Amino acid sequence: MQIDLSHPDFYNALPLLRQIEAAGFEAYFVGGSVRDALLGLPIHDVDIASSAYPEEIKQIFRKTVDTGIQHGTVMVLDHGTGYEVTTFRTESTYQDFRRPDHVTFVRSLEEDLKRRDFTVNALAVKQDGTVVDLFGGLDDLAARRLVAVGNAHDRFHEDALRMMRAVRFESQLDFAIEAQTEAAIAENAPLLEKISIERIASEFTRLLLGIARKAGVTTFLETGLFKYVPNLATEEVGLRHFASLSDAQLPDAESAWTLLATCLQVDAGKMLRDLKQANALISHVQHATALVGALPNATSLQLFDAGAEAVATAAVVQPYRQPDFDADGLLARYQALPIHSAKDLTISGQDLIKAGMTPGPLLGKTLRHLTEQVVADAIENEPTILLHAAFA
Ligand SMILES: Nc1ccn([C@@H]2O[C@H](COP(=O)(O)OP(=O)(O)OP(=O)(O)O)[C@@H](O)[C@H]2O)c(=O)n1
């Protein structure tokens, strides 16, 4: 089987593979880019695996950076682009079920491929485009099947995150997880407790954004993986409800978490803080969740307080909960608000002080009160009217 390597990400890296070969070593494209190219999907980073040891790679190329040399990865700089070249390796002791404690470099491609997670991720491509398929990955790709390489229990004991990767790939690629692999996930699900929350949450977010979200969430439930994720462990009913909604793909993490939080009826802020998500995401989802909870009869003030981003997210999310919801109408209502920020008031705190108000809590309260009245269209956003209302 040959693969077309005309995609610029592969094509531009071909001289590197040739140079490694010319020095007497093997070099292949491996991992997700090979899988995605064969599926006709856009590819991201190309990974190169080689029989050359890191020190040998550094001798072959003039410009290199030691990005992860203890794990065998050296970045080769070529015309301003960096390519990660990783030495074939095996991992021998796996005490924390997360990262290999000990990496052993090997010269054999087979040794390297057999420690990878799934057969579709264990394909290698030579510089002439020949696909090396030692574990049936091509058949599994064609059948859209996710199968652990070798013994599934061993693969999940080596790295328990792979169980989350399985449900993520199920959703992202619309693959089915093969029965023995799925049974091994159900059996080993408690190992997830050893994995950092950030890594679990990152895979879960990708699951939420996949094209087969319903299937991914269902397997996440059926295998019991959910029991080992903070805040989701007690939410089986809400997760089932979530899985029953429209399967249309969600556009971004904000809408995904907002839809989930409203289905689970949990405090979105707490859930996302516990899952160690970024503050910007937490704040966005908190506002959007509050608004979605108030729809379809949200007041102008609720729209104003939610803000543009959260209103846009609510307009995306609500139709999943209520298919006949008028999302455009919601956006139009927001656009039609007299102001969109307290800064849009035609007077400022300084103006109130100049007019005789003492700086302090009353000033803030007054500005808020004026904002509320303008948003509700009770008074006009006009300086003399606002000043009059402030001292009324
Ligand atoms: N827990 C893991 C992570 C990665 N891999 C192997 O390392 C490759 C690269 O991993 P990564 O870049 O994390 O994921 P991809 O499979 O490339 O998928 P994506 O780019 O969609 O994350 C995988 O294809 C797989 O062969 C693995 O065996 N076990």
PDBQT file of the ligand as one rigid body, heavy atoms in Angstrom, charges set to zero:
ROOT
HETATM    1  N1  LIG A 401      -1.002   7.649  25.143  1.00  0.00    +0.000 N 
HETATM    2  C1  LIG A 401      -0.468   7.518  23.935  1.00  0.00    +0.000 A 
HETATM    3  C2  LIG A 401      -0.237   8.660  23.158  1.00  0.00    +0.000 A 
HETATM    4  C3  LIG A 401       0.317   8.499  21.890  1.00  0.00    +0.000 A 
HETATM    5  N2  LIG A 401       0.656   7.265  21.442  1.00  0.00    +0.000 N 
HETATM    6  C4  LIG A 401       1.297   7.096  20.115  1.00  0.00    +0.000 C 
HETATM    7  O1  LIG A 401       1.934   8.316  19.731  1.00  0.00    +0.000 OA
HETATM    8  C5  LIG A 401       1.334   8.829  18.543  1.00  0.00    +0.000 C 
HETATM    9  C6  LIG A 401       1.263  10.333  18.589  1.00  0.00    +0.000 C 
HETATM   10  O2  LIG A 401       0.497  10.736  19.698  1.00  0.00    +0.000 OA
HETATM   11  P1  LIG A 401      -0.332  12.080  19.762  1.00  0.00    +0.000 P 
HETATM   12  O3  LIG A 401       0.316  13.105  18.909  1.00  0.00    +0.000 OA
HETATM   13  O4  LIG A 401      -0.599  12.355  21.187  1.00  0.00    +0.000 OA
HETATM   14  O5  LIG A 401      -1.755  11.684  19.180  1.00  0.00    +0.000 OA
HETATM   15  P2  LIG A 401      -2.195  11.354  17.730  1.00  0.00    +0.000 P 
HETATM   16  O6  LIG A 401      -2.496   9.914  17.606  1.00  0.00    +0.000 OA
HETATM   17  O7  LIG A 401      -1.200  11.942  16.791  1.00  0.00    +0.000 OA
HETATM   18  O8  LIG A 401      -3.601  12.027  17.600  1.00  0.00    +0.000 OA
HETATM   19  P3  LIG A 401      -3.972  13.552  17.638  1.00  0.00    +0.000 P 
HETATM   20  O9  LIG A 401      -2.940  14.278  16.834  1.00  0.00    +0.000 OA
HETATM   21  O10 LIG A 401      -5.325  13.584  17.086  1.00  0.00    +0.000 OA
HETATM   22  O11 LIG A 401      -3.903  13.871  19.117  1.00  0.00    +0.000 OA
HETATM   23  C7  LIG A 401      -0.008   8.133  18.457  1.00  0.00    +0.000 C 
HETATM   24  O12 LIG A 401      -0.507   8.081  17.148  1.00  0.00    +0.000 OA
HETATM   25  C8  LIG A 401       0.333   6.774  19.011  1.00  0.00    +0.000 C 
HETATM   26  O13 LIG A 401       1.022   6.006  18.050  1.00  0.00    +0.000 OA
HETATM   27  C9  LIG A 401       0.427   6.157  22.237  1.00  0.00    +0.000 A 
HETATM   28  O14 LIG A 401       0.703   5.052  21.800  1.00  0.00    +0.000 OA
HETATM   29  N3  LIG A 401      -0.132   6.294  23.463  1.00  0.00    +0.000 NA
ENDROOT
TORSDOF 0
